[in-house]
Amino acid sequence: MATKTQRKFTVRQRRGMTLIEIIVVVAIIGLLMAAVGVAVVPVLDQAKVDTAKADIQTLTNALKTYYVKKGSYPDTGAGFKAVVDSQILERMPTDPWGSEYVYLNEGGKPVVSSYGKDKAPGTEDDISSKNLGDKK
């Protein structure tokens, strides 16, 4: 039969986890999080691009509604503010990266653009109503 001291030691030993076991569990969780992060981040970036494309289509439709009401598209200076003032849009639109969409009236034809993630014009991540039909 075990002595009282041996029983206390055995009970203490079974109660908790060792430091090594905790480190192994934390390492496994860290590896799983890294794998999920690698898989999820590109999907989130593509979702933002898809949202911007859908927003541009919606804004183009709002500009067409403005044209039907007023007989012409707003000039570049007035931009979406004229559409908001006409109560076609509720508020000034912003792209998924937090910047305002860019509106240009190019000879009576409206062009709606987003400068994308880098927020710089003329880069390859720009999204525009001009080439929206080309990029599917």
ChimeraX commands (.cxc) that place a marker at each C-alpha (Angstrom):
marker #1 position 0.00,0.00,0.00 radius 0.5
marker #1 position 1.27,3.51,-0.86 radius 0.5
marker #1 position 2.14,5.93,1.86 radius 0.5
marker #1 position 0.33,9.22,2.37 radius 0.5
marker #1 position 3.20,11.23,0.81 radius 0.5
marker #1 position 3.28,9.05,-2.30 radius 0.5
marker #1 position -0.50,9.47,-2.82 radius 0.5
marker #1 position -0.22,13.29,-2.57 radius 0.5
marker #1 position 2.57,13.31,-5.15 radius 0.5
marker #1 position 0.57,11.11,-7.54 radius 0.5
marker #1 position -2.55,13.32,-7.24 radius 0.5
marker #1 position -0.52,16.50,-7.84 radius 0.5
marker #1 position 1.14,14.98,-10.86 radius 0.5
marker #1 position -2.18,14.12,-12.55 radius 0.5
marker #1 position -3.87,17.51,-11.97 radius 0.5
marker #1 position -2.08,19.81,-14.44 radius 0.5
marker #1 position -0.26,19.96,-17.73 radius 0.5
marker #1 position 3.46,20.31,-18.05 radius 0.5
marker #1 position 5.08,23.32,-19.62 radius 0.5
marker #1 position 6.18,21.22,-22.60 radius 0.5
marker #1 position 2.59,20.12,-23.28 radius 0.5
marker #1 position 1.40,23.72,-23.19 radius 0.5
marker #1 position 4.18,24.83,-25.57 radius 0.5
marker #1 position 3.30,22.04,-28.01 radius 0.5
marker #1 position -0.40,23.01,-27.99 radius 0.5
marker #1 position 0.44,26.70,-28.53 radius 0.5
marker #1 position 2.78,25.79,-31.40 radius 0.5
marker #1 position 0.11,23.67,-33.08 radius 0.5
marker #1 position -2.44,26.48,-32.74 radius 0.5
marker #1 position 0.09,28.91,-34.20 radius 0.5
marker #1 position 0.70,26.66,-37.22 radius 0.5
marker #1 position -3.03,26.29,-37.82 radius 0.5
marker #1 position -3.53,30.06,-37.63 radius 0.5
marker #1 position -0.71,30.64,-40.11 radius 0.5
marker #1 position -2.21,28.15,-42.56 radius 0.5
marker #1 position -5.65,29.75,-42.28 radius 0.5
marker #1 position -4.15,33.23,-42.70 radius 0.5
marker #1 position -2.34,32.24,-45.88 radius 0.5
marker #1 position -5.56,30.82,-47.32 radius 0.5
marker #1 position -7.92,33.63,-46.22 radius 0.5
marker #1 position -6.01,36.85,-47.02 radius 0.5
marker #1 position -6.09,36.45,-50.84 radius 0.5
marker #1 position -9.80,35.67,-50.70 radius 0.5
marker #1 position -10.44,38.86,-48.70 radius 0.5
marker #1 position -8.46,40.92,-51.23 radius 0.5
marker #1 position -10.46,39.44,-54.13 radius 0.5
marker #1 position -13.70,40.15,-52.25 radius 0.5
marker #1 position -12.73,43.83,-52.01 radius 0.5
marker #1 position -12.04,43.96,-55.76 radius 0.5
marker #1 position -15.40,42.30,-56.49 radius 0.5
marker #1 position -17.15,44.76,-54.17 radius 0.5
marker #1 position -15.52,47.70,-55.96 radius 0.5
marker #1 position -16.66,46.34,-59.33 radius 0.5
marker #1 position -20.23,45.97,-58.08 radius 0.5
marker #1 position -20.12,49.48,-56.58 radius 0.5
marker #1 position -18.91,50.93,-59.87 radius 0.5
marker #1 position -21.84,49.28,-61.67 radius 0.5
marker #1 position -24.24,50.72,-59.09 radius 0.5
marker #1 position -22.70,54.19,-59.39 radius 0.5
marker #1 position -22.88,54.03,-63.18 radius 0.5
marker #1 position -26.58,53.18,-62.89 radius 0.5
marker #1 position -27.07,56.12,-60.50 radius 0.5
marker #1 position -25.40,58.40,-63.05 radius 0.5
marker #1 position -27.74,57.09,-65.75 radius 0.5
marker #1 position -30.70,57.92,-63.49 radius 0.5
marker #1 position -29.26,61.42,-63.01 radius 0.5
marker #1 position -29.00,61.74,-66.80 radius 0.5
marker #1 position -32.65,60.78,-67.24 radius 0.5
marker #1 position -33.75,63.34,-64.62 radius 0.5
marker #1 position -31.48,66.23,-65.63 radius 0.5
marker #1 position -30.74,65.62,-69.31 radius 0.5
marker #1 position -26.96,65.51,-68.88 radius 0.5
marker #1 position -24.34,63.93,-66.67 radius 0.5
marker #1 position -22.85,66.05,-63.88 radius 0.5
marker #1 position -19.59,67.78,-64.72 radius 0.5
marker #1 position -16.37,66.46,-63.23 radius 0.5
marker #1 position -16.22,69.22,-60.61 radius 0.5
marker #1 position -19.67,68.43,-59.19 radius 0.5
marker #1 position -19.17,64.68,-59.45 radius 0.5
marker #1 position -21.13,62.46,-57.12 radius 0.5
marker #1 position -22.09,65.43,-54.94 radius 0.5
marker #1 position -24.59,66.42,-57.63 radius 0.5
marker #1 position -26.01,62.89,-57.60 radius 0.5
marker #1 position -26.28,62.94,-53.79 radius 0.5
marker #1 position -27.89,66.40,-53.89 radius 0.5
marker #1 position -30.45,65.04,-56.38 radius 0.5
marker #1 position -31.24,62.33,-53.80 radius 0.5
marker #1 position -30.34,59.50,-56.17 radius 0.5
marker #1 position -27.60,58.38,-53.77 radius 0.5
marker #1 position -27.90,58.61,-49.99 radius 0.5
marker #1 position -24.27,59.54,-49.32 radius 0.5
marker #1 position -20.92,60.02,-51.01 radius 0.5
marker #1 position -19.65,56.59,-52.05 radius 0.5
marker #1 position -16.34,55.18,-50.82 radius 0.5
marker #1 position -14.47,52.18,-52.16 radius 0.5
marker #1 position -13.58,49.12,-50.02 radius 0.5
marker #1 position -10.18,50.66,-49.23 radius 0.5
marker #1 position -11.73,53.80,-47.73 radius 0.5
marker #1 position -11.13,56.25,-50.59 radius 0.5
marker #1 position -13.79,58.07,-52.54 radius 0.5
marker #1 position -14.60,56.82,-56.01 radius 0.5
marker #1 position -13.31,59.06,-58.79 radius 0.5
marker #1 position -15.79,60.48,-61.29 radius 0.5
marker #1 position -14.81,61.96,-64.64 radius 0.5
marker #1 position -17.09,63.30,-67.35 radius 0.5
marker #1 position -15.17,62.50,-70.52 radius 0.5
marker #1 position -17.01,64.26,-73.31 radius 0.5
marker #1 position -20.47,63.39,-72.11 radius 0.5
marker #1 position -19.54,59.86,-71.09 radius 0.5
marker #1 position -19.21,59.17,-67.34 radius 0.5
marker #1 position -16.24,57.19,-66.06 radius 0.5
marker #1 position -16.22,55.87,-62.48 radius 0.5
marker #1 position -12.93,54.61,-61.06 radius 0.5
marker #1 position -11.29,53.32,-57.91 radius 0.5
marker #1 position -7.55,53.56,-57.45 radius 0.5
marker #1 position -7.52,50.24,-55.60 radius 0.5
marker #1 position -5.47,49.08,-52.67 radius 0.5
marker #1 position -2.47,51.34,-53.30 radius 0.5
marker #1 position -4.70,54.44,-53.78 radius 0.5
marker #1 position -2.42,55.65,-56.58 radius 0.5
marker #1 position -3.74,56.49,-60.07 radius 0.5
marker #1 position -2.36,54.74,-63.12 radius 0.5
marker #1 position -1.36,51.46,-61.46 radius 0.5
marker #1 position -2.44,47.97,-62.39 radius 0.5
marker #1 position -4.87,47.61,-59.48 radius 0.5
marker #1 position -7.08,50.48,-60.70 radius 0.5
marker #1 position -10.68,49.51,-61.42 radius 0.5
marker #1 position -12.64,51.61,-63.89 radius 0.5
marker #1 position -16.01,51.50,-65.60 radius 0.5
marker #1 position -14.10,51.88,-68.89 radius 0.5
marker #1 position -12.49,48.46,-68.67 radius 0.5
marker #1 position -14.94,46.72,-66.35 radius 0.5
marker #1 position -16.32,44.60,-69.17 radius 0.5
marker #1 position -12.79,43.51,-70.15 radius 0.5
marker #1 position -11.78,42.17,-66.72 radius 0.5
marker #1 position -13.98,39.26,-65.73 radius 0.5
marker link #1:1,2 radius 0.2
marker link #1:2,3 radius 0.2
marker link #1:3,4 radius 0.2
marker link #1:4,5 radius 0.2
marker link #1:5,6 radius 0.2
marker link #1:6,7 radius 0.2
marker link #1:7,8 radius 0.2
marker link #1:8,9 radius 0.2
marker link #1:9,10 radius 0.2
marker link #1:10,11 radius 0.2
marker link #1:11,12 radius 0.2
marker link #1:12,13 radius 0.2
marker link #1:13,14 radius 0.2
marker link #1:14,15 radius 0.2
marker link #1:15,16 radius 0.2
marker link #1:16,17 radius 0.2
marker link #1:17,18 radius 0.2
marker link #1:18,19 radius 0.2
marker link #1:19,20 radius 0.2
marker link #1:20,21 radius 0.2
marker link #1:21,22 radius 0.2
marker link #1:22,23 radius 0.2
marker link #1:23,24 radius 0.2
marker link #1:24,25 radius 0.2
marker link #1:25,26 radius 0.2
marker link #1:26,27 radius 0.2
marker link #1:27,28 radius 0.2
marker link #1:28,29 radius 0.2
marker link #1:29,30 radius 0.2
marker link #1:30,31 radius 0.2
marker link #1:31,32 radius 0.2
marker link #1:32,33 radius 0.2
marker link #1:33,34 radius 0.2
marker link #1:34,35 radius 0.2
marker link #1:35,36 radius 0.2
marker link #1:36,37 radius 0.2
marker link #1:37,38 radius 0.2
marker link #1:38,39 radius 0.2
marker link #1:39,40 radius 0.2
marker link #1:40,41 radius 0.2
marker link #1:41,42 radius 0.2
marker link #1:42,43 radius 0.2
marker link #1:43,44 radius 0.2
marker link #1:44,45 radius 0.2
marker link #1:45,46 radius 0.2
marker link #1:46,47 radius 0.2
marker link #1:47,48 radius 0.2
marker link #1:48,49 radius 0.2
marker link #1:49,50 radius 0.2
marker link #1:50,51 radius 0.2
marker link #1:51,52 radius 0.2
marker link #1:52,53 radius 0.2
marker link #1:53,54 radius 0.2
marker link #1:54,55 radius 0.2
marker link #1:55,56 radius 0.2
marker link #1:56,57 radius 0.2
marker link #1:57,58 radius 0.2
marker link #1:58,59 radius 0.2
marker link #1:59,60 radius 0.2
marker link #1:60,61 radius 0.2
marker link #1:61,62 radius 0.2
marker link #1:62,63 radius 0.2
marker link #1:63,64 radius 0.2
marker link #1:64,65 radius 0.2
marker link #1:65,66 radius 0.2
marker link #1:66,67 radius 0.2
marker link #1:67,68 radius 0.2
marker link #1:68,69 radius 0.2
marker link #1:69,70 radius 0.2
marker link #1:70,71 radius 0.2
marker link #1:71,72 radius 0.2
marker link #1:72,73 radius 0.2
marker link #1:73,74 radius 0.2
marker link #1:74,75 radius 0.2
marker link #1:75,76 radius 0.2
marker link #1:76,77 radius 0.2
marker link #1:77,78 radius 0.2
marker link #1:78,79 radius 0.2
marker link #1:79,80 radius 0.2
marker link #1:80,81 radius 0.2
marker link #1:81,82 radius 0.2
marker link #1:82,83 radius 0.2
marker link #1:83,84 radius 0.2
marker link #1:84,85 radius 0.2
marker link #1:85,86 radius 0.2
marker link #1:86,87 radius 0.2
marker link #1:87,88 radius 0.2
marker link #1:88,89 radius 0.2
marker link #1:89,90 radius 0.2
marker link #1:90,91 radius 0.2
marker link #1:91,92 radius 0.2
marker link #1:92,93 radius 0.2
marker link #1:93,94 radius 0.2
marker link #1:94,95 radius 0.2
marker link #1:95,96 radius 0.2
marker link #1:96,97 radius 0.2
marker link #1:97,98 radius 0.2
marker link #1:98,99 radius 0.2
marker link #1:99,100 radius 0.2
marker link #1:100,101 radius 0.2
marker link #1:101,102 radius 0.2
marker link #1:102,103 radius 0.2
marker link #1:103,104 radius 0.2
marker link #1:104,105 radius 0.2
marker link #1:105,106 radius 0.2
marker link #1:106,107 radius 0.2
marker link #1:107,108 radius 0.2
marker link #1:108,109 radius 0.2
marker link #1:109,110 radius 0.2
marker link #1:110,111 radius 0.2
marker link #1:111,112 radius 0.2
marker link #1:112,113 radius 0.2
marker link #1:113,114 radius 0.2
marker link #1:114,115 radius 0.2
marker link #1:115,116 radius 0.2
marker link #1:116,117 radius 0.2
marker link #1:117,118 radius 0.2
marker link #1:118,119 radius 0.2
marker link #1:119,120 radius 0.2
marker link #1:120,121 radius 0.2
marker link #1:121,122 radius 0.2
marker link #1:122,123 radius 0.2
marker link #1:123,124 radius 0.2
marker link #1:124,125 radius 0.2
marker link #1:125,126 radius 0.2
marker link #1:126,127 radius 0.2
marker link #1:127,128 radius 0.2
marker link #1:128,129 radius 0.2
marker link #1:129,130 radius 0.2
marker link #1:130,131 radius 0.2
marker link #1:131,132 radius 0.2
marker link #1:132,133 radius 0.2
marker link #1:133,134 radius 0.2
marker link #1:134,135 radius 0.2
marker link #1:135,136 radius 0.2
view
